[in-house]
Amino acid sequence: MRENEHNGMDKRHDTTIAQLLTHLGHVRQAVPVNYKLKAELKQRLLEQMKQMQKQQQGAVPVKRSRRGLWWFGGGMIALSIAACMVFLPNDGLRLHEQTVLAIPAEETARQVSISPRGDRIAYLTDNARLHAYPVDHPEDKDLFSLPSTSGRYESVVWSNSSQRIAVLEQTEGASRLWMMQFNDGGGQASTQLLWEETGAQVADVSWSPDGRQIAYTKVKGDKAEVWINNLATYRENKLAEGSQPDWSSDGKRIAYVQDGVIQVADLTRGVTAKAASGTQPSWQSPDRFTYLSAEGRLMQARLNEQTGTFDTLAVPLYRGVSLKSAEWARDGKHLLVAKQTKQGIVFAVVRRE
């Protein structure tokens, strides 16, 4: 008797296990973006739309219960969710603040820059001094003197080497780009005049990945243009009307701002595409960049290789705080942000998770 009961229990356990395995199989098929469900819902929606079209053409009305209407609405909602899951990046940008920098609040965003590896910060002060220090050890600050000239040093930007910093000087009739070279110990080795532009103001210098060219904004009167300069031959080419150029890490694209719209020039194909409304594009990787909205909110744009267009979404960082700038280090892992506070502009290094 007990043996029969035991055999019955074994059979029930076997049945239960089989049911569980079958259920797991169904769940496993349904867990990713449920394309099968999406297709069924899409088909149902199309059928509903055909029925509505027939009604409008004088066909016999089809009665629908409340439940049928709910499924119709639910089908549209499900399709919308599925579309979002398809079109939005599946590796959304997640950031957290790593370090708040001890930089004077009166400094402007252009006077601060992050090194290619994201491990050092450099900034200018009004007395022609350049400060540089490691992010993790701000107490180890180095102070360098810039050449004494009649102009004013306006901005600083690291080259693609962590041992070189470019500093832009503005005078009444010219703009000069100085290159400061560091030795292996981080000390100042040399400073030389790299390039001079007469008759115009230069801003927003961006290095090509190979370090042979720079893209920049050239301003004459009230007209701003994006130019490219070959530093070996000093040959200049106008790219477009606009400002704030930023070179992608693979050297294939340059993003810039034209009349409040970010344009992306594909240098290999010779075409330009509109990406989004905003300012200050900064490439995080070869196929995506961040920028600032009109409200100072951090946004991300990602290239859709199939369509050649850009998908955009907001980045959850400093909600309710207006950003003044956001610059990626070349490694794509560290972001230097300047945020507006009651005390002034505060700079921070944000790390990508």
Wavefront OBJ file of the C-alpha trace (Angstrom):
o trace
v 0.000 0.000 0.000
v 2.724 2.407 0.945
v 4.673 1.387 -2.118
v 1.668 2.218 -4.329
v 1.302 5.570 -2.609
v 5.002 6.228 -3.113
v 4.733 5.380 -6.820
v 1.744 7.708 -7.118
v 3.687 10.540 -5.532
v 6.601 9.949 -7.938
v 4.236 10.196 -10.886
v 2.780 13.424 -9.542
v 6.315 14.842 -9.055
v 7.240 13.826 -12.612
v 4.114 15.527 -13.931
v 4.858 18.663 -11.919
v 8.455 18.814 -13.170
v 7.299 18.356 -16.747
v 4.822 21.173 -16.326
v 7.502 23.429 -14.870
v 9.880 22.707 -17.735
v 7.140 23.422 -20.244
v 6.309 26.693 -18.446
v 9.981 27.706 -18.386
v 10.168 27.077 -22.093
v 7.233 29.410 -22.677
v 8.770 32.058 -20.407
v 12.151 31.781 -22.107
v 10.519 32.450 -25.463
v 8.682 35.454 -24.068
v 11.348 37.253 -21.998
v 13.215 39.164 -24.746
v 11.377 41.922 -26.560
v 8.414 39.658 -27.393
v 8.555 39.796 -31.166
v 5.917 37.062 -31.525
v 3.494 39.004 -29.305
v 4.428 42.188 -31.092
v 3.621 40.608 -34.489
v 0.289 39.285 -33.218
v -0.641 42.669 -31.771
v 0.396 44.421 -34.948
v -1.747 42.046 -37.025
v -4.688 42.598 -34.682
v -4.240 46.362 -34.919
v -4.189 46.213 -38.722
v -7.387 44.167 -38.728
v -9.053 46.687 -36.429
v -7.953 49.544 -38.689
v -9.381 47.758 -41.756
v -12.698 47.306 -39.969
v -12.779 50.997 -39.049
v -12.024 51.924 -42.661
v -14.932 49.757 -43.875
v -17.250 51.481 -41.414
v -16.222 54.889 -42.731
v -16.951 53.689 -46.279
v -20.534 52.720 -45.328
v -19.980 49.091 -44.421
v -22.127 47.420 -41.807
v -20.936 48.518 -38.362
v -19.236 45.876 -36.267
v -20.257 45.789 -32.605
v -17.411 45.739 -30.144
v -17.596 44.901 -26.496
v -15.759 46.918 -23.866
v -13.256 44.101 -23.680
v -12.623 44.327 -27.413
v -11.970 48.052 -27.158
v -9.586 47.479 -24.261
v -7.587 44.998 -26.322
v -7.515 47.477 -29.193
v -6.072 50.161 -26.932
v -3.783 47.660 -25.249
v -2.480 46.598 -28.654
v -1.442 50.161 -29.486
v 0.240 50.568 -26.103
v 2.147 47.297 -26.478
v 3.305 48.271 -29.965
v 4.480 51.645 -28.690
v 6.494 49.996 -25.918
v 7.998 47.503 -28.332
v 8.960 50.320 -30.699
v 10.691 52.189 -27.857
v 12.626 49.072 -26.941
v 13.746 48.684 -30.530
v 14.724 52.254 -31.317
v 16.262 53.401 -28.038
v 19.839 52.263 -27.247
v 19.784 49.089 -25.202
v 22.858 50.234 -23.285
v 21.525 53.585 -22.080
v 24.136 55.952 -20.693
v 24.427 55.637 -16.902
v 26.689 58.099 -15.113
v 27.722 58.869 -11.575
v 29.738 61.747 -10.175
v 33.303 60.783 -9.374
v 34.998 64.015 -8.269
v 34.011 67.627 -7.662
v 36.923 69.808 -8.710
v 38.468 72.547 -6.640
v 38.475 75.092 -9.463
v 37.644 78.775 -8.898
v 33.984 79.395 -9.641
v 34.718 82.428 -11.784
v 36.507 80.376 -14.430
v 34.640 79.785 -17.685
v 33.937 76.385 -19.192
v 36.401 76.966 -22.044
v 39.248 77.433 -19.604
v 39.016 73.867 -18.257
v 39.827 70.613 -20.071
v 40.148 66.886 -19.297
v 43.014 64.689 -20.517
v 42.461 61.899 -23.094
v 42.606 59.184 -20.397
v 40.346 61.166 -18.070
v 42.940 61.163 -15.303
v 44.127 64.804 -15.366
v 42.531 68.246 -15.436
v 44.028 71.468 -16.762
v 42.662 74.984 -16.339
v 43.746 78.571 -16.940
v 43.778 81.554 -14.643
v 43.784 85.227 -15.548
v 47.446 85.690 -14.716
v 48.627 83.506 -17.633
v 49.101 80.458 -15.444
v 48.182 76.906 -16.352
v 47.216 74.514 -13.568
v 47.275 70.734 -14.083
v 46.671 67.967 -11.579
v 45.552 64.327 -11.342
v 41.834 63.842 -10.724
v 42.424 61.315 -7.946
v 45.147 63.400 -6.271
v 44.244 67.098 -6.614
v 46.837 68.006 -4.000
v 49.585 67.109 -6.516
v 48.997 70.252 -8.543
v 51.516 71.506 -11.108
v 51.705 75.190 -12.034
v 53.087 76.358 -15.377
v 53.782 79.831 -16.744
v 52.627 80.716 -20.251
v 54.567 83.060 -22.565
v 54.128 86.704 -21.675
v 52.295 88.350 -24.587
v 49.956 91.252 -25.303
v 46.988 88.951 -25.784
v 44.719 87.012 -23.443
v 44.643 83.246 -23.041
v 41.031 82.200 -23.621
v 40.843 78.419 -23.708
v 42.758 75.208 -23.153
v 42.383 71.761 -24.703
v 44.386 68.563 -24.347
v 45.789 67.091 -27.524
v 45.422 63.328 -28.115
v 48.543 62.855 -26.062
v 48.380 63.316 -22.310
v 51.768 65.020 -22.530
v 50.621 67.953 -24.665
v 48.186 70.802 -24.012
v 47.115 73.427 -26.539
v 46.307 76.919 -25.283
v 44.479 79.479 -27.406
v 45.470 83.141 -27.177
v 43.376 86.023 -28.511
v 44.772 89.426 -29.531
v 43.123 92.371 -31.287
v 44.156 91.220 -34.754
v 45.004 87.529 -34.449
v 44.512 84.211 -32.666
v 47.473 82.063 -31.667
v 47.605 78.392 -30.723
v 50.405 77.516 -28.316
v 51.539 73.962 -27.587
v 52.884 73.056 -24.166
v 54.899 69.848 -23.951
v 55.370 67.951 -20.675
v 58.240 65.679 -19.756
v 57.811 62.157 -18.374
v 57.626 63.465 -14.830
v 54.780 65.859 -15.665
v 56.992 68.961 -15.636
v 57.054 71.626 -18.331
v 59.491 70.719 -21.094
v 58.791 73.295 -23.802
v 56.260 75.800 -25.147
v 56.058 76.710 -28.819
v 53.789 78.690 -31.119
v 52.026 76.098 -33.229
v 49.836 78.237 -35.477
v 48.526 81.786 -35.935
v 45.345 83.035 -37.624
v 45.252 86.719 -38.538
v 42.162 88.799 -39.215
v 39.784 86.499 -37.354
v 38.961 85.118 -33.938
v 39.417 81.368 -33.345
v 37.614 79.194 -30.781
v 36.461 75.624 -30.062
v 39.626 73.785 -31.091
v 39.181 70.020 -31.586
v 41.991 67.594 -32.471
v 41.744 64.830 -35.037
v 42.491 61.358 -33.563
v 45.873 61.166 -35.323
v 46.854 64.622 -34.030
v 47.658 65.924 -37.522
v 44.657 68.221 -37.960
v 42.466 70.506 -35.932
v 38.881 71.608 -36.448
v 37.919 74.998 -35.074
v 35.480 77.907 -35.231
v 36.614 80.954 -37.182
v 34.696 84.167 -36.520
v 34.827 87.217 -38.783
v 32.442 89.974 -37.775
v 29.193 88.205 -36.918
v 29.823 85.204 -39.182
v 30.994 81.904 -37.659
v 32.460 79.089 -39.769
v 33.956 75.657 -39.108
v 37.398 75.123 -40.605
v 39.930 72.284 -40.707
v 43.669 72.970 -40.576
v 46.378 70.465 -41.507
v 49.153 71.210 -39.006
v 51.817 69.619 -41.240
v 51.073 71.663 -44.366
v 49.037 74.480 -42.730
v 46.467 74.062 -45.459
v 42.994 75.230 -44.413
v 39.629 74.032 -45.680
v 36.206 75.394 -44.815
v 33.847 72.634 -43.669
v 30.619 74.572 -43.137
v 29.006 77.595 -41.565
v 28.629 76.994 -37.842
v 30.574 76.613 -34.621
v 31.587 74.237 -31.802
v 33.109 71.429 -33.914
v 34.020 68.132 -32.251
v 35.949 65.344 -33.960
v 34.784 61.728 -33.492
v 37.246 59.243 -31.993
v 37.597 57.315 -35.283
v 38.211 60.492 -37.305
v 35.321 59.841 -39.687
v 32.866 62.490 -38.502
v 32.735 66.034 -37.158
v 29.714 67.292 -35.245
v 29.060 71.035 -35.143
v 26.290 73.526 -34.398
v 24.508 75.498 -37.107
v 21.631 77.820 -36.176
v 20.889 75.857 -32.997
v 20.899 72.475 -34.778
v 23.675 69.894 -34.433
v 24.910 68.732 -37.832
v 27.163 65.715 -38.375
v 29.531 65.779 -41.339
v 30.639 62.372 -42.593
v 34.146 63.075 -43.883
v 34.494 59.717 -45.660
v 31.274 60.022 -47.683
v 31.063 63.788 -47.977
v 27.493 64.018 -46.632
v 25.962 65.919 -43.709
v 22.990 64.869 -41.565
v 20.918 66.755 -39.006
v 21.158 65.080 -35.602
v 19.260 67.144 -33.015
v 18.525 70.628 -31.703
v 21.114 71.651 -29.128
v 24.650 72.843 -28.533
v 28.115 71.626 -27.509
v 28.320 68.167 -29.091
v 31.004 65.912 -27.622
v 31.734 62.440 -29.001
v 31.678 59.580 -26.535
v 32.395 56.864 -29.141
v 32.519 56.613 -32.960
v 28.725 56.264 -33.251
v 27.360 58.451 -30.454
v 27.791 61.811 -28.780
v 26.226 63.875 -26.022
v 25.006 67.448 -26.265
v 23.090 70.041 -24.260
v 19.448 70.927 -24.802
v 18.193 74.515 -24.700
v 17.400 73.983 -20.998
v 20.941 72.800 -20.230
v 19.962 69.137 -19.989
v 22.395 66.417 -21.030
v 21.207 64.459 -24.077
v 22.642 61.585 -26.094
v 22.485 61.009 -29.856
v 23.283 57.627 -31.387
v 23.798 56.876 -35.062
v 21.400 54.384 -36.603
v 23.617 52.641 -39.169
v 20.655 51.336 -41.165
v 18.903 54.671 -41.676
v 21.836 57.087 -41.299
v 19.816 59.126 -38.810
v 20.338 59.743 -35.093
v 18.185 58.461 -32.221
v 18.169 60.739 -29.172
v 17.313 60.356 -25.502
v 17.831 62.248 -22.256
v 20.619 61.207 -19.889
v 19.577 61.003 -16.202
v 22.231 63.280 -14.713
v 21.745 66.264 -12.350
v 17.980 66.515 -12.746
v 16.814 70.091 -12.377
v 20.356 71.481 -12.745
v 21.411 73.498 -15.784
v 24.694 72.375 -17.343
v 27.028 74.873 -19.013
v 29.258 72.334 -20.736
v 29.953 68.598 -20.988
v 33.221 67.334 -22.514
v 34.154 63.667 -22.939
v 37.694 62.454 -22.453
v 38.970 60.535 -25.458
v 38.624 57.256 -23.540
v 34.819 57.632 -23.574
v 34.631 56.793 -19.870
v 35.075 60.186 -18.189
v 32.943 63.294 -18.672
v 33.926 66.776 -17.495
v 30.798 68.796 -16.719
v 30.287 72.397 -15.664
v 27.039 72.971 -13.798
v 25.468 76.264 -12.781
v 24.908 76.735 -9.030
v 24.089 79.681 -6.773
v 27.786 79.911 -5.924
v 28.822 80.003 -9.595
v 29.996 77.355 -12.041
v 31.065 74.089 -10.422
v 33.146 71.540 -12.321
v 32.961 67.797 -11.772
v 34.258 64.596 -13.352
v 31.530 62.076 -14.061
v 32.335 58.441 -14.819
v 30.388 56.149 -17.127
v 29.257 52.924 -15.444
l 1 2 3 4 5 6 7 8 9 10 11 12 13 14 15 16 17 18 19 20 21 22 23 24 25 26 27 28 29 30 31 32 33 34 35 36 37 38 39 40 41 42 43 44 45 46 47 48 49 50 51 52 53 54 55 56 57 58 59 60 61 62 63 64 65 66 67 68 69 70 71 72 73 74 75 76 77 78 79 80 81 82 83 84 85 86 87 88 89 90 91 92 93 94 95 96 97 98 99 100 101 102 103 104 105 106 107 108 109 110 111 112 113 114 115 116 117 118 119 120 121 122 123 124 125 126 127 128 129 130 131 132 133 134 135 136 137 138 139 140 141 142 143 144 145 146 147 148 149 150 151 152 153 154 155 156 157 158 159 160 161 162 163 164 165 166 167 168 169 170 171 172 173 174 175 176 177 178 179 180 181 182 183 184 185 186 187 188 189 190 191 192 193 194 195 196 197 198 199 200 201 202 203 204 205 206 207 208 209 210 211 212 213 214 215 216 217 218 219 220 221 222 223 224 225 226 227 228 229 230 231 232 233 234 235 236 237 238 239 240 241 242 243 244 245 246 247 248 249 250 251 252 253 254 255 256 257 258 259 260 261 262 263 264 265 266 267 268 269 270 271 272 273 274 275 276 277 278 279 280 281 282 283 284 285 286 287 288 289 290 291 292 293 294 295 296 297 298 299 300 301 302 303 304 305 306 307 308 309 310 311 312 313 314 315 316 317 318 319 320 321 322 323 324 325 326 327 328 329 330 331 332 333 334 335 336 337 338 339 340 341 342 343 344 345 346 347 348 349 350 351 352 353
